[in-house]
């Protein structure tokens, strides 16, 4: 694992443990003194590059980021990812069809499965 940057350490230190203590992205960004996009990028890196178990929830009133501590936390953290990914792939496929119609050219936007 690579060493964490100062900003990564700051953001990681602000994320509570467990889904029931999740911190909303607006609050996390404010506490970190960063914009939301920057916080999202750091969290992405913490998970993908550093392998840290940070989840998020989109539950109304209880959504936000949290450190995954249990199987329940993991289920909550992954529940919304597949439907979101599916919508992104469907949009990319629709754009491929539009490109074919508009430009009479095949464009491959979707990764092969």
C-alpha positions as CSV (number, residue, x, y, z in Angstrom):
1,X,0.0,0.0,0.0
2,X,1.3,3.4,-0.9
3,X,1.7,6.0,1.8
4,X,-1.3,8.3,2.2
5,X,-1.1,12.0,1.3
6,X,-1.9,14.7,3.9
7,X,-5.3,15.3,2.3
8,X,-6.1,11.6,2.2
9,X,-5.2,11.3,5.9
10,X,-7.4,14.3,6.7
11,X,-10.4,12.9,4.8
12,X,-9.9,9.4,6.2
13,X,-9.8,10.7,9.7
14,X,-13.1,12.5,9.3
15,X,-15.0,9.4,8.1
16,X,-16.9,7.6,10.9
17,X,-17.1,3.9,11.5
18,X,-20.2,2.0,10.5
19,X,-23.1,2.9,8.3
20,X,-25.3,4.2,11.1
21,X,-22.8,7.0,11.7
22,X,-22.3,8.0,8.0
23,X,-21.3,11.5,7.3
24,X,-22.9,13.4,4.4
25,X,-20.7,14.5,1.6
26,X,-21.5,18.2,2.2
27,X,-20.5,18.0,5.9
28,X,-17.4,16.0,5.1
29,X,-16.3,18.5,2.4
30,X,-16.9,21.4,4.8
31,X,-14.9,19.8,7.6
32,X,-12.1,18.9,5.3
33,X,-12.0,22.5,3.8
34,X,-12.4,21.1,0.3
35,X,-15.0,20.9,-2.4
36,X,-17.2,17.8,-2.8
37,X,-15.6,16.7,-6.0
38,X,-12.1,16.7,-4.3
39,X,-13.5,14.7,-1.4
40,X,-15.1,12.2,-3.8
41,X,-11.8,11.8,-5.7
42,X,-9.9,11.2,-2.5
43,X,-12.4,8.6,-1.3
44,X,-12.1,6.9,-4.7
45,X,-8.4,6.8,-4.3
46,X,-8.6,5.5,-0.7
47,X,-10.7,2.6,-1.8
48,X,-9.3,1.8,-5.3
49,X,-5.6,2.6,-4.8
50,X,-5.2,1.9,-1.1
51,X,-7.8,-0.8,-0.6
52,X,-9.4,0.9,2.4
53,X,-13.0,-0.2,3.2
54,X,-14.9,3.0,2.8
55,X,-18.5,2.7,1.8
56,X,-21.3,5.1,1.0
57,X,-25.0,5.0,1.3
58,X,-27.7,6.8,-0.6
59,X,-30.4,6.1,2.0
60,X,-32.7,9.2,2.5
61,X,-31.8,11.0,5.7
62,X,-29.0,8.6,6.6
63,X,-26.7,8.7,3.5
64,X,-23.1,9.4,3.5
65,X,-19.6,7.9,3.8
66,X,-18.5,5.5,6.5
67,X,-15.8,2.9,7.3
68,X,-17.2,-0.6,6.6
69,X,-17.0,-2.7,9.7
70,X,-19.5,-5.5,9.1
71,X,-21.2,-7.5,6.5
72,X,-24.2,-5.3,6.9
73,X,-22.1,-2.2,6.2
74,X,-20.7,-3.9,3.1
75,X,-24.1,-4.8,1.8
76,X,-25.3,-1.3,2.3
77,X,-22.2,0.1,0.6
78,X,-22.6,-2.0,-2.5
79,X,-26.4,-2.1,-2.8
80,X,-26.6,1.1,-4.9
81,X,-23.4,0.6,-7.1
82,X,-24.7,-2.0,-9.6
83,X,-27.9,-0.1,-10.5
84,X,-25.9,3.1,-11.0
85,X,-23.3,1.2,-13.1
86,X,-26.1,-0.3,-15.2
87,X,-27.6,3.1,-15.9
88,X,-24.2,4.4,-17.0
89,X,-23.7,1.5,-19.4
90,X,-27.2,2.0,-20.8
91,X,-26.5,5.7,-21.4
92,X,-23.2,4.8,-23.1
93,X,-25.0,2.3,-25.4
94,X,-27.6,4.9,-26.3
95,X,-24.9,7.3,-27.2
96,X,-23.3,4.7,-29.4
97,X,-26.6,4.3,-31.3
98,X,-26.9,8.1,-31.6
99,X,-23.4,8.3,-33.0
100,X,-24.2,5.7,-35.6
101,X,-27.3,7.7,-36.6
102,X,-25.8,11.1,-36.5
103,X,-22.4,10.4,-38.0
104,X,-22.9,7.1,-39.8
105,X,-20.0,5.8,-37.7
106,X,-19.7,3.1,-35.1
107,X,-18.3,4.4,-31.9
108,X,-17.5,2.0,-29.0
109,X,-18.1,3.7,-25.7
110,X,-18.9,0.6,-23.6
111,X,-16.2,-1.6,-22.2
112,X,-16.3,-5.2,-23.2
113,X,-17.6,-7.4,-20.4
